[in-house]
Amino acid sequence: MSRTKAAVLGAPIRHSLSPVLHRAAYRELKLFDWSYERIEVDEAALPGFIAGLSREWAGLSLTMPLKRAVIPFLDQISDTAAAVEAVNTVVLTDDGRLVGDNTDVPGLVAALEERGVGQVSNAAILGAGATASSALAALSKISVGDVTVYTRSVRRATEVRQWGDRLGVSVRTADWATAAAAFAAPLVIATTPAGATDELAVCVPPSPGTLFDVVYDPWPTGLAAAWSCKGGTLLGGMDLLVHQAVLQVELMTGCRRAPLAAMRAAGERALRDRSASAHRAGSDALLSPVQGR
């Protein structure tokens, strides 16, 4: 039986754009018998789901809160995934093994390289969650001096310094209350959820450097909009989403080169459609009380 099934798992998962990207790749690659679904799975349900995988499964994409929770159920993980203690990709091999990898890290590097961002004297990371660990690992792959991570959590700050030690990156941590100081760095990576950096938008300086904001919906974030208005170089969550998905498609299908342009176009189109739908829903909500009278 050929392996032609894949899916993205997480909780909540209904807003994931991964199916849009992977299905676009399958169309371009003429893999018409392949399927890619969106499946709601939380940490409690994960062991049962993994145990029930049949031979037709090729791979899984994982989002929160499963990136660390899946590790005990895998037969092998890559060095990159081990370094950041996060797996976002599982490939099922022909001999029945489950192999975990992390495409967020090389995806971040590829997105930065695409925009000509290479060696930087220093960098700043906003937030200290799972995505921050991937960002730190990505920075270890390019030529970077020191990295400052801004966080509200003392425990997370300790973890971040441990990540830095493992990755060979000079890391210092700072309290979130001083996060506006991050904007002096030539490269800032915002790894926080939507809305978390809105308060910092007024602090963007004239002529800022490069901001990589990993949020893709809603886009732009308040910080991203302010950054763009000041003329800074801006990368968004779609850049990361597409580049990491390209690598996932290649790992799961065995194709040598996934169609980056087609996947990006499909993702951007889906975001525009989602935004238009939200706008129409908002308009309907405003009109409905009047119509009801």
Backbone hydrogen bonds in HBPLUS format (Angstrom, degrees):
<---DONOR---> <-ACCEPTOR-->    atom                        ^
c    i                          cat <-CA-CA->   ^        H-A-AA   ^      H-
h    n   atom  resd res      DA  || num        DHA   H-A  angle D-A-AA Bond
n    s   type  num  typ     dist DA aas  dist angle  dist       angle   num
A0004-THR N   A0056-GLU O   2.92 MM  52  5.88 128.8  2.18 143.0 148.7     1
A0035-SER N   A0004-THR O   2.99 MM  31  6.43 157.2  2.05 167.3 172.2     2
A0005-LYS N   A0056-GLU O   3.01 MM  51  5.94 153.8  2.08 157.5 156.2     3
A0058-ALA N   A0005-LYS O   2.70 MM  53  5.52 178.8  1.70 157.3 157.1     4
A0006-ALA N   A0035-SER O   3.00 MM  29  6.16 133.4  2.22 137.4 151.4     5
A0037-GLU N   A0006-ALA O   3.07 MM  31  6.60 148.1  2.18 135.5 138.8     6
A0061-SER N   A0007-ALA O   2.78 MM  54  6.14 159.5  1.82 152.5 157.8     7
A0008-VAL N   A0037-GLU O   2.89 MM  29  6.41 150.7  1.98 155.5 162.8     8
A0039-ILE N   A0008-VAL O   2.98 MM  31  6.18 176.8  1.98 170.0 170.6     9
A0009-LEU N   A0061-SER O   2.83 MM  52  6.22 159.0  1.88 160.1 162.0    10
A0063-THR N   A0009-LEU O   3.03 MM  54  6.31 152.4  2.11 163.3 172.0    11
A0041-VAL N   A0010-GLY O   2.94 MM  31  5.08 155.2  2.00 127.2 133.2    12
A0011-ALA N   A0064-MET O   3.43 MM  53  6.77 168.2  2.44 137.1 138.0    13
A0016-SER N   A0013-ILE O   3.07 MM   3  5.56 169.7  2.08 122.7 125.8    14
A0020-VAL N   A0017-LEU O   3.04 MM   3  5.35 121.3  2.40 106.9 121.2    15
A0021-LEU N   A0017-LEU O   3.26 MM   4  6.65 156.9  2.32 155.0 161.3    16
A0022-HIS N   A0018-SER O   2.94 MM   4  6.13 176.3  1.95 168.9 168.7    17
A0023-ARG N   A0019-PRO O   2.95 MM   4  5.81 161.7  1.99 144.0 150.0    18
A0024-ALA N   A0020-VAL O   3.15 MM   4  6.15 147.8  2.26 134.7 143.3    19
A0025-ALA N   A0021-LEU O   3.09 MM   4  6.39 150.3  2.18 144.2 152.1    20
A0026-TYR N   A0022-HIS O   2.95 MM   4  6.30 157.4  2.00 150.5 156.5    21
A0027-ARG N   A0023-ARG O   3.01 MM   4  6.27 155.9  2.07 146.8 152.5    22
A0028-GLU N   A0024-ALA O   3.13 MM   4  6.38 165.1  2.15 148.3 151.8    23
A0029-LEU N   A0025-ALA O   2.88 MM   4  6.04 153.2  1.95 152.9 161.0    24
A0030-LYS N   A0026-TYR O   2.91 MM   4  5.83 104.9  2.49 134.4 150.5    25
A0031-LEU N   A0026-TYR O   2.83 MM   5  4.84 158.9  1.87 146.6 148.9    26
A0030-LYS N   A0027-ARG O   3.14 MM   3  5.01 154.7  2.20  98.9 106.4    27
A0034-TRP N   A0031-LEU O   3.11 MM   3  5.64 165.5  2.13 118.2 122.1    28
A0046-LEU N   A0042-ASP O   3.06 MM   4  6.10 126.8  2.35 147.8 162.3    29
A0049-PHE N   A0045-ALA O   3.12 MM   4  6.32 156.2  2.18 153.6 161.0    30
A0050-ILE N   A0046-LEU O   2.93 MM   4  6.12 170.4  1.94 166.5 167.5    31
A0051-ALA N   A0047-PRO O   2.99 MM   4  6.15 161.5  2.03 148.0 153.4    32
A0052-GLY N   A0048-GLY O   3.09 MM   4  6.18 134.4  2.31 137.1 148.1    33
A0052-GLY N   A0049-PHE O   3.13 MM   3  5.19 131.7  2.37  96.5 109.6    34
A0053-LEU N   A0050-ILE O   3.28 MM   3  5.53 171.3  2.29 112.5 114.2    35
A0057-TRP N   A0054-SER O   3.25 MM   3  5.93 170.0  2.26 119.1 122.0    36
A0092-LEU N   A0058-ALA O   3.03 MM  34  5.29 173.4  2.03 132.6 134.6    37
A0060-LEU N   A0090-VAL O   2.80 MM  30  5.01 151.2  1.89 142.6 150.6    38
A0090-VAL N   A0060-LEU O   2.87 MM  30  5.01 159.5  1.91 147.0 150.4    39
A0062-LEU N   A0088-ASN O   2.90 MM  26  4.52 159.9  1.94 121.2 122.6    40
A0066-LEU N   A0063-THR O   2.93 MM   3  5.88 157.0  1.99 137.5 139.3    41
A0070-VAL N   A0066-LEU O   3.06 MM   4  5.76 148.6  2.16 149.4 149.0    42
A0087-VAL N   A0067-LYS O   2.80 MM  20  4.72 168.1  1.81 125.7 129.6    43
A0071-ILE N   A0068-ARG O   3.25 MM   3  5.73 150.8  2.34 112.7 120.0    44
A0073-PHE N   A0070-VAL O   2.97 MM   3  5.68 152.8  2.04 125.5 133.7    45
A0074-LEU N   A0071-ILE O   3.17 MM   3  5.50 170.4  2.18 120.6 121.7    46
A0075-ASP N   A0098-LEU O   2.89 MM  23  5.32 146.8  2.01 140.1 151.0    47
A0076-GLN N   A0098-LEU O   3.34 MM  22  6.70 141.9  2.50 157.8 156.4    48
A0100-GLY N   A0076-GLN O   2.75 MM  24  6.15 166.7  1.77 154.3 155.9    49
A0078-SER N   A0100-GLY O   2.93 MM  22  6.32 142.7  2.07 147.5 157.4    50
A0082-ALA N   A0078-SER O   2.99 MM   4  6.21 157.1  2.04 148.7 155.5    51
A0083-ALA N   A0079-ASP O   2.92 MM   4  6.08 151.2  2.01 145.9 153.3    52
A0084-VAL N   A0080-THR O   3.29 MM   4  6.58 149.4  2.39 148.4 154.7    53
A0085-GLU N   A0081-ALA O   2.81 MM   4  5.60 112.6  2.27 137.5 154.5    54
A0086-ALA N   A0081-ALA O   3.18 MM   5  5.28 148.1  2.28 138.6 145.5    55
A0088-ASN N   A0101-ASP O   3.10 MM  13  6.44 138.7  2.28 144.6 156.4    56
A0089-THR N   A0101-ASP O   3.17 MM  12  5.14 143.7  2.30 151.8 144.3    57
A0101-ASP N   A0089-THR O   2.79 MM  12  5.14 153.3  1.86 153.0 156.6    58
A0091-VAL N   A0099-VAL O   2.85 MM   8  5.23 164.1  1.88 150.5 154.3    59
A0099-VAL N   A0091-VAL O   2.96 MM   8  5.23 174.9  1.96 154.1 155.8    60
A0093-THR N   A0097-ARG O   2.99 MM   4  5.30 165.7  2.01 151.9 156.4    61
A0096-GLY N   A0093-THR O   2.98 MM   3  5.31 158.0  2.03 115.5 117.2    62
A0107-GLY N   A0103-THR O   2.90 MM   4  5.71 138.6  2.07 133.6 146.4    63
A0108-LEU N   A0104-ASP O   2.84 MM   4  6.01 151.2  1.93 146.3 151.9    64
A0109-VAL N   A0105-VAL O   3.13 MM   4  6.47 161.8  2.17 151.1 156.0    65
A0110-ALA N   A0106-PRO O   2.86 MM   4  6.00 161.8  1.89 145.6 150.6    66
A0111-ALA N   A0107-GLY O   2.95 MM   4  6.11 156.1  2.01 145.8 152.3    67
A0112-LEU N   A0108-LEU O   3.02 MM   4  6.25 159.2  2.06 149.9 155.1    68
A0113-GLU N   A0109-VAL O   2.90 MM   4  6.13 161.9  1.93 152.8 158.3    69
A0114-GLU N   A0110-ALA O   2.91 MM   4  6.03 150.4  1.99 144.3 152.3    70
A0115-ARG N   A0112-LEU O   3.11 MM   3  5.30 131.5  2.35  99.5 111.9    71
A0117-VAL N   A0112-LEU O   2.85 MM   5  5.04 161.9  1.89 150.4 144.2    72
A0116-GLY N   A0113-GLU O   3.00 MM   3  4.91 162.7  2.03 105.7 109.2    73
A0120-VAL N   A0143-SER O   2.86 MM  23  6.36 153.9  1.93 162.5 171.3    74
A0145-GLY N   A0120-VAL O   3.25 MM  25  6.78 133.7  2.48 138.6 150.9    75
A0123-ALA N   A0146-ASP O   3.06 MM  23  6.57 151.3  2.15 152.8 160.2    76
A0148-THR N   A0123-ALA O   3.03 MM  25  6.53 155.5  2.09 147.9 153.5    77
A0124-ALA N   A0187-LEU O   2.95 MM  63  6.43 151.4  2.03 154.2 163.3    78
A0189-ILE N   A0124-ALA O   2.87 MM  65  6.30 160.3  1.90 156.1 162.2    79
A0125-ILE N   A0148-THR O   2.85 MM  23  6.27 156.2  1.91 153.8 158.7    80
A0150-TYR N   A0125-ILE O   2.88 MM  25  6.27 164.4  1.91 170.2 175.5    81
A0126-LEU N   A0189-ILE O   2.87 MM  63  6.22 160.9  1.91 148.2 153.6    82
A0191-THR N   A0126-LEU O   2.92 MM  65  5.80 165.5  1.94 154.1 158.7    83
A0127-GLY N   A0150-TYR O   2.86 MM  23  5.69 158.1  1.91 157.7 164.3    84
A0132-ALA N   A0129-GLY O   3.08 MM   3  5.23 124.0  2.41  98.7 113.1    85
A0133-SER N   A0129-GLY O   3.25 MM   4  6.71 143.5  2.39 145.9 155.6    86
A0134-SER N   A0130-ALA O   3.30 MM   4  6.72 151.1  2.39 143.5 150.6    87
A0135-ALA N   A0131-THR O   2.89 MM   4  6.19 152.8  1.97 146.3 154.5    88
A0136-LEU N   A0132-ALA O   2.88 MM   4  6.09 155.6  1.94 147.7 153.6    89
A0137-ALA N   A0133-SER O   3.00 MM   4  6.23 154.3  2.07 141.9 149.0    90
A0138-ALA N   A0134-SER O   2.85 MM   4  6.10 151.3  1.93 146.0 154.3    91
A0139-LEU N   A0135-ALA O   2.96 MM   4  6.23 154.3  2.02 146.9 153.5    92
A0140-SER N   A0136-LEU O   3.06 MM   4  6.36 135.9  2.26 137.8 149.7    93
A0140-SER N   A0137-ALA O   3.12 MM   3  5.02 126.2  2.42  90.5 104.9    94
A0141-LYS N   A0138-ALA O   2.96 MM   3  5.23 147.6  2.06 104.7 114.8    95
A0142-ILE N   A0139-LEU O   3.29 MM   3  5.32 145.2  2.42  97.5 106.7    96
A0147-VAL N   A0170-SER O   2.86 MM  23  6.19 160.6  1.90 165.5 172.0    97
A0172-ARG N   A0147-VAL O   2.95 MM  25  6.42 155.8  2.01 159.9 166.8    98
A0149-VAL N   A0172-ARG O   2.96 MM  23  6.42 156.7  2.02 153.6 160.6    99
A0174-ALA N   A0149-VAL O   2.88 MM  25  6.14 150.7  1.97 154.5 154.5   100
A0151-THR N   A0174-ALA O   3.08 MM  23  6.51 156.4  2.13 167.3 172.2   101
A0176-TRP N   A0151-THR O   3.07 MM  25  4.85 131.7  2.31 121.1 119.5   102
A0157-ALA N   A0153-SER O   3.01 MM   4  6.19 150.3  2.10 139.8 148.2   103
A0158-THR N   A0154-VAL O   3.12 MM   4  6.44 151.3  2.21 146.2 152.4   104
A0159-GLU N   A0155-ARG O   3.10 MM   4  6.46 156.9  2.16 148.0 154.3   105
A0160-VAL N   A0156-ARG O   2.84 MM   4  6.10 159.8  1.88 155.5 160.7   106
A0161-ARG N   A0157-ALA O   3.16 MM   4  6.43 158.7  2.21 147.1 151.5   107
A0162-GLN N   A0158-THR O   3.14 MM   4  6.43 147.8  2.25 142.6 151.6   108
A0162-GLN N   A0159-GLU O   3.05 MM   3  5.04 117.7  2.45  93.8 109.6   109
A0163-TRP N   A0159-GLU O   2.84 MM   4  6.22 152.9  1.92 152.5 160.6   110
A0164-GLY N   A0160-VAL O   2.94 MM   4  6.25 159.3  1.98 150.9 156.2   111
A0165-ASP N   A0161-ARG O   3.04 MM   4  6.32 152.6  2.12 141.8 148.4   112
A0166-ARG N   A0162-GLN O   3.04 MM   4  6.36 159.8  2.08 151.2 155.8   113
A0167-LEU N   A0163-TRP O   2.88 MM   4  6.08 152.9  1.95 153.5 161.8   114
A0168-GLY N   A0164-GLY O   2.85 MM   4  5.78 119.2  2.23 142.7 155.9   115
A0169-VAL N   A0164-GLY O   2.94 MM   5  4.78 158.1  1.99 138.7 142.1   116
A0178-THR N   A0175-ASP O   2.96 MM   3  5.80 166.7  1.97 125.9 130.1   117
A0179-ALA N   A0176-TRP O   2.93 MM   3  4.95 159.4  1.98 120.3 118.3   118
A0181-ALA N   A0178-THR O   2.97 MM   3  5.89 160.9  2.01 128.1 133.1   119
A0182-ALA N   A0179-ALA O   2.90 MM   3  5.51 159.4  1.94 118.0 124.6   120
A0183-PHE N   A0180-ALA O   3.25 MM   3  5.94 159.2  2.30 116.1 120.2   121
A0184-ALA N   A0181-ALA O   3.27 MM   3  5.99 169.7  2.29 120.3 122.1   122
A0185-ALA N   A0182-ALA O   3.01 MM   3  5.83 166.3  2.03 124.0 128.4   123
A0210-THR N   A0186-PRO O   2.91 MM  24  6.01 162.3  1.94 137.3 142.9   124
A0188-VAL N   A0210-THR O   2.84 MM  22  6.21 158.8  1.88 160.4 167.7   125
A0212-PHE N   A0188-VAL O   2.82 MM  24  6.23 159.9  1.86 161.8 168.4   126
A0190-ALA N   A0212-PHE O   2.86 MM  22  6.15 148.6  1.96 138.6 149.0   127
A0214-VAL N   A0190-ALA O   3.08 MM  24  6.22 175.0  2.08 169.6 168.2   128
A0196-ALA N   A0193-PRO O   3.16 MM   3  5.79 163.6  2.19 135.7 140.4   129
A0198-ASP N   A0195-GLY O   3.37 MM   3  5.28 161.6  2.41 101.1 106.5   130
A0200-LEU N   A0197-THR O   2.89 MM   3  5.40 152.5  1.97 115.2 124.0   131
A0201-ALA N   A0198-ASP O   3.13 MM   3  5.49 165.1  2.15 113.2 117.9   132
A0203-CYS N   A0200-LEU O   2.87 MM   3  5.30 156.5  1.92 115.7 123.6   133
A0204-VAL N   A0201-ALA O   3.42 MM   3  5.79 173.8  2.42 112.4 113.8   134
A0233-THR N   A0209-GLY O   3.00 MM  24  6.21 142.9  2.14 148.2 155.5   135
A0211-LEU N   A0233-THR O   2.86 MM  22  6.28 160.7  1.90 161.6 164.4   136
A0235-LEU N   A0211-LEU O   2.85 MM  24  6.20 158.2  1.90 161.9 165.6   137
A0213-ASP N   A0235-LEU O   2.98 MM  22  6.25 156.8  2.03 155.9 148.6   138
A0237-GLY N   A0215-VAL O   3.07 MM  22  4.57 149.8  2.16 127.3 117.9   139
A0225-ALA N   A0221-THR O   2.92 MM   4  6.13 161.5  1.95 155.1 159.6   140
A0226-ALA N   A0222-GLY O   3.11 MM   4  6.28 161.0  2.15 144.2 149.0   141
A0227-TRP N   A0223-LEU O   2.91 MM   4  6.08 154.9  1.97 148.5 156.1   142
A0228-SER N   A0224-ALA O   2.95 MM   4  6.14 162.5  1.98 150.4 154.4   143
A0229-CYS N   A0225-ALA O   3.02 MM   4  6.23 156.6  2.08 146.3 152.8   144
A0230-LYS N   A0226-ALA O   3.17 MM   4  6.40 138.9  2.34 140.4 150.2   145
A0230-LYS N   A0227-TRP O   3.16 MM   3  5.27 129.8  2.42  96.8 109.7   146
A0232-GLY N   A0227-TRP O   3.14 MM   5  5.55 160.4  2.18 154.3 148.2   147
A0231-GLY N   A0228-SER O   2.97 MM   3  5.10 158.9  2.01 106.2 112.5   148
A0239-ASP N   A0236-GLY O   3.01 MM   3  5.55 132.1  2.25 110.8 122.1   149
A0241-LEU N   A0237-GLY O   2.80 MM   4  6.00 169.0  1.81 156.1 159.8   150
A0242-VAL N   A0238-MET O   2.93 MM   4  5.94 166.8  1.94 149.1 151.7   151
A0243-HIS N   A0239-ASP O   3.19 MM   4  6.26 168.5  2.21 144.0 147.6   152
A0244-GLN N   A0240-LEU O   2.94 MM   4  6.02 166.7  1.95 158.8 162.2   153
A0245-ALA N   A0241-LEU O   3.05 MM   4  6.03 146.7  2.17 136.4 146.0   154
A0246-VAL N   A0242-VAL O   2.89 MM   4  6.12 150.0  1.98 152.5 160.3   155
A0247-LEU N   A0243-HIS O   3.44 MM   4  6.68 158.1  2.49 140.6 144.3   156
A0248-GLN N   A0244-GLN O   3.07 MM   4  6.36 147.8  2.18 139.2 148.5   157
A0249-VAL N   A0245-ALA O   2.89 MM   4  6.13 163.8  1.91 157.0 159.5   158
A0250-GLU N   A0246-VAL O   3.15 MM   4  6.41 159.9  2.19 145.9 151.3   159
A0251-LEU N   A0247-LEU O   2.97 MM   4  6.20 155.6  2.03 146.6 153.1   160
A0252-MET N   A0248-GLN O   2.86 MM   4  6.04 165.3  1.89 158.1 161.8   161
A0253-THR N   A0249-VAL O   2.92 MM   4  5.83 164.0  1.94 151.2 155.7   162
A0254-GLY N   A0250-GLU O   2.97 MM   4  5.26 140.2  2.13 129.0 138.3   163
A0260-LEU N   A0258-ALA O   3.03 MM   2  5.95 119.0  2.41 114.7  98.7   164
A0263-MET N   A0259-PRO O   3.06 MM   4  6.24 160.0  2.10 157.7 163.9   165
A0264-ARG N   A0260-LEU O   2.89 MM   4  6.09 160.8  1.93 156.9 162.3   166
A0265-ALA N   A0261-ALA O   2.97 MM   4  6.13 164.8  1.99 150.2 154.4   167
A0266-ALA N   A0262-ALA O   3.05 MM   4  6.19 157.8  2.10 143.2 149.0   168
A0267-GLY N   A0263-MET O   3.01 MM   4  6.21 159.0  2.06 147.6 153.2   169
A0268-GLU N   A0264-ARG O   2.91 MM   4  6.13 167.1  1.93 158.6 161.6   170
A0269-ARG N   A0265-ALA O   2.99 MM   4  6.08 155.3  2.05 144.6 151.6   171
A0270-ALA N   A0266-ALA O   3.01 MM   4  6.18 156.3  2.07 145.1 151.3   172
A0271-LEU N   A0267-GLY O   3.01 MM   4  6.27 153.0  2.08 147.4 154.7   173
A0272-ARG N   A0268-GLU O   3.01 MM   4  6.26 156.1  2.07 145.9 151.9   174
A0273-ASP N   A0269-ARG O   2.97 MM   4  6.22 159.7  2.01 149.8 155.3   175
A0274-ARG N   A0270-ALA O   2.90 MM   4  6.08 154.1  1.97 144.6 152.0   176
A0275-SER N   A0271-LEU O   2.89 MM   4  6.08 158.3  1.94 148.5 154.2   177
A0276-ALA N   A0272-ARG O   2.92 MM   4  6.15 158.2  1.97 148.7 154.6   178
A0277-SER N   A0273-ASP O   2.95 MM   4  6.14 155.3  2.01 146.1 152.7   179
A0278-ALA N   A0274-ARG O   2.95 MM   4  6.19 156.8  2.01 147.7 153.9   180
A0279-HIS N   A0275-SER O   2.95 MM   4  6.19 151.9  2.03 145.0 152.9   181
A0280-ARG N   A0276-ALA O   2.95 MM   4  6.22 158.3  2.00 148.0 153.4   182
A0281-ALA N   A0277-SER O   2.88 MM   4  6.11 157.5  1.93 148.3 154.8   183
A0282-GLY N   A0278-ALA O   2.93 MM   4  6.13 152.0  2.01 143.3 150.8   184
A0283-SER N   A0279-HIS O   2.98 MM   4  6.25 152.9  2.05 146.2 153.6   185
A0284-ASP N   A0280-ARG O   2.88 MM   4  6.14 157.7  1.93 150.1 156.2   186
A0285-ALA N   A0281-ALA O   2.97 MM   4  6.17 151.3  2.05 143.5 151.1   187
A0286-LEU N   A0282-GLY O   3.12 MM   4  6.37 145.5  2.24 141.0 149.5   188
A0287-LEU N   A0283-SER O   3.03 MM   4  6.27 147.1  2.15 145.6 154.8   189
A0288-SER N   A0284-ASP O   2.90 MM   4  5.91 150.6  1.99 151.7 158.2   190
A0290-VAL N   A0287-LEU O   3.02 MM   3  5.49 120.0  2.39 112.7 127.1   191
A0291-GLN N   A0287-LEU O   3.02 MM   4  6.27 162.4  2.05 156.5 162.2   192
A0292-GLY N   A0288-SER O   2.84 MM   4  5.92 145.5  1.96 145.0 155.0   193
A0293-ARG N   A0289-PRO O   3.24 MM   4  6.50 135.8  2.44 137.3 146.3   194
A0293-ARG N   A0290-VAL O   3.17 MM   3  5.40 134.6  2.39  98.7 110.2   195
